């Protein structure tokens, strides 16, 4: 029944809850979910571990030379019931959430060769539809023909507080001021980079979740998805 499934692309700013909603809508529809942010974070962790980031410099050429040594895949955790990212066979789901990774992920993501490799891998994962994927360029570059595109946004102070609370829950040290500064810096870097900048697709639907609960957001996306799925089913039947 793959011909009746759709592709759901969710883009937006940092700490808007893109992964939460993408994961939830995938679960409700029994679709596959891919956390593209975790993929770029994994590359960043590799760069940090292998001396490709020193002080305030990213060794771009060195990173590009070592791209073939970076293998990323997802493994389903039956206890948490979510797919967790593996970097060269190691589960790094928690390690990639650290602040040092946050500080560098936008710069690493801006490297053209990195994005090309990740986009190719993401497109391979999305073959056959029935997938929900979130990131910065899913609806514009990875799946420009996705049936449902959502662009998520929220007030920066609200986003910073959400991110800070998430880090506290995971016992990752950080200050609210540092989290907000990092968030705004990432927004700027994501929007101004030359390779696949963050931008709203012309046919994307905006979801401002500043004052919305997780359930309200999920219901909003679910209703849109169901409408498109029924429309596709009717077209196939016809």
N, C-alpha and C positions, 0 to 999 in steps of 0.2 A: 504493500500500500504506500510505498515511498513516493509515488506520483501524487499523492494527496497530502503529503506533508509540506511544511514550509520552512524557510530559513528565517530566523529571528536575529537581527543585528542590533545590538544595544551599545551606543557610544555615549560619550559625555565626559564631564570634568572629573578630576580626582575626588575620591571619597563621596561620590554621589550615590553609592549603593548599587552600582551597575552589576557587580558580581552577584550580590545578594538576590537581585531581581531576576537576573539571567538564570541563576541556579534554580530559583524557585519556580520560574515559568517552565523550565525544562523538566523539572520534577513533576509538575502538574500535568504536563502534556506527554510525559514519558518520552521526552526528547533527550538527546545527548547535550551535554554542556561543556564548553571549553573556556577556561579562564585565560585569555590571551595576556592579561597583565602579569600573570604568574610566569608566563613564558619569558617575557622581557626581564622580569625580576630575576629569573634563573640565570639568564645570560649575564646580568649585572653581578650576581653573586659569583659566578665563574670568574669574571674580570677582577673582582676584589680579591678573590682567593689566589689568583695566579699573577699578581703583581702588575696587572694592566691598568690599575688605578693607583696613582701615587700622588699624595697631596691634593692638588687641585687640577691634576692632569689625567686625561684618559688617553691611553696609548691606542688610538684608533687603528693604526696599521697592525699592531700586534694582535688586537682583538680579531680583526678581519682574517689574519693569517691563521688564527686558532679556531675559527668558526666550525670547521669540520670535526673538531674534537669535542664539540658541544652537542650532546644528545638529550633531547627533551621529550618526555612522554607523560601520560597521565595514568594513574592507577586508582581504581575504585576502592575506597575504604568501607568495608561492610559495617563497621561500627558507627562511623559518622555519616555514612551513606552519601559521601561526596567524593569526587575524583580529586586526588592530590597529585601535585607535580613532582616528577622525578628528574633530577639532573644527573646524567651519567649513572643512572641506576640508584641514586641516593634520594630518599624522600627529603625534600628541602622546603616543604610547605610552610613550616614555621620560620625557618632561617631567612626566607626571602621577604619577610614582613618587618625585618629590623630597619632601624632608621638609617644605617649606612647604605643599605640598598635603596631606601626611599630617596636619599640624597643624590644618587647617581643614575637611577633608572631612566629618567627622561633623556639624559645625555647619551646613554647607551642606546636607547630606543631611536634616537635621531640618526644613528649610523645607517646609511643607505643599505649596506650589505646585510646588516643585522635584520632590518625590516624585510628585505626581500626574502631572506631565508625563513623568517617567521611567517610571513604572509603565505609563502608556498606551502609550509607545513599546515597552517590553519585551513587553507583551501582544500588540502588533501583530507583533513579531518572532517570537513563539512560536505564532502561528496555524498550525494544521496539525500540531502536535506534532512529534516527532522532534527535540527540542531539549533541551540541558542548560544550565541557567542557575544562576549562583551569586550570592549576595548576603546581605542581612540579612532580607528580608521576602518571599522568593520563594515559599516554601511557605505563608505566611500571608496575603499580600495580592495578589501578582502572579498566582500560579497556585495558588489554594487547592484546586483539584481535581486537582492533579498526581498521577499514579499512584505516583510514587516521590519521597519526601521524605527528605532526609538532613540531620541537624543535626550539624555538626562542632565539636569542641572539643579542647582540649589544655592541658597545664600552661602557665601564663603565662610561666615562664622559658624553656621550650622554644620557645614561640611567638616570644618576643623574640629568642632566638638565631637562629632560622630567618630572621626578618625582617632582622636585622643582617647575617647572611651574604649574604642576597640583595642588600642595598644595597652591601655590599663588592664583590660580584661585578660589580655595575653601576657601581662606582667612584663611588657617591653617598656623600658624607661624612656620618657620623653616629656617635654613641657608643652602646654597648650600653645604658647607663643611660637615655639620651634615648629610645631606641627602646622600651624597656620602659615608660617613663613615658607615652609617646605611646599605646602599645597599651592600657594600662589606662584611660587617659582616654577613648579611643575606645570601649572596651567600656562604660564608664559612660554616656557620651553616647548610645550606640546603644540601650542597654537602658532609659534613662529618658526618651527623647524622647516627645513626645505623638503625633507622626505616625509610624505604622508602626514601633513599637519592635522591637528584636531580641528574639525569643522563639521557643521551640521550638513548632512546630505539634503539635497533639495526636496526629497520626498520623505524625509524623516518626520516623525511626530514628536513634538517637544513634551517632555514630562518633567515639570518642575516639582520636585518633591519636598520643598522646604517645609511645607505644613502637612504633608501626607504621611500616613502610617505605612508600614511595610505591606499590610494587607490591602490598603487602598491602592497602592502602586501595583501590586500583583493583580488585583482585580481589573485595573485599568488595562494592563498589558494583555491579560487573559482574554478579556472581551474582544479586543482588537484581533488577537490571534485566532480565536474561535470563528469570528466573522470571516476572516480570510480563508481559514481551513474549510469552512462550509461552502464558501464561494468556489474554492478549487474543486471540492468534491462534486458540486453541481456541474461544473464545467467538464469534469472527467465523465460524469454520468451522461451528460448531454452529448 
